[in-house]
Amino acid sequence: MTDKMIEDEWEAEWDNPHTFEEAVQWLRDGNWIDYEVSVEGRQGALMTRDAWVEAVENGSFIDYDGYGSMLTEQGKFIGGNIRPSSAARLVEYPKTAYILWYNR
């Protein structure tokens, strides 16, 4: 655990986002989404692939809300961006483990 994780009880802010590794730990600790995460200079909200699909299926995310980037288990970007209306495309990207969501 890093000093940053101990400080602020893992709280991230827009000007002090979590790293990918910190966000993954946040999700593993049972949180559904980490709202402030920076991955390779892009900042958004990180969630697992399954959590994102569930949010799309229950109508929590629609195209009007924004779009996401697909990431591997290691936090590498793959396949470009994805919108909720294109969620079925995830089958084309089986290595997608996370979605970095960008709110509109």
NORRAZI-V729832 format. One record per residue. RES is the residue in one letter. BURIAL is 1 if it has 9 or more other C-alpha atoms within 8 Angstrom, else 0. Layout:
res={RES;RES}
burial={BURIAL;BURIAL}
//
This chain:
res={M;T;D;K;M;I;E;D;E;W;E;A;E;W;D;N;P;H;T;F;E;E;A;V;Q;W;L;R;D;G;N;W;I;D;Y;E;V;S;V;E;G;R;Q;G;A;L;M;T;R;D;A;W;V;E;A;V;E;N;G;S;F;I;D;Y;D;G;Y;G;S;M;L;T;E;Q;G;K;F;I;G;G;N;I;R;P;S;S;A;A;R;L;V;E;Y;P;K;T;A;Y;I;L;W;Y;N;R}
burial={0;0;0;0;1;1;0;0;0;1;0;1;0;0;0;0;1;1;1;1;0;1;1;0;0;1;1;0;0;0;0;0;1;1;0;1;1;1;1;0;0;0;1;1;1;1;1;1;1;0;1;1;1;0;1;1;0;0;0;0;1;1;1;0;0;1;1;1;1;1;1;1;1;0;1;0;1;1;0;0;0;1;1;1;0;0;1;0;0;1;0;0;1;0;0;1;1;1;1;1;1;1;0;0}
//
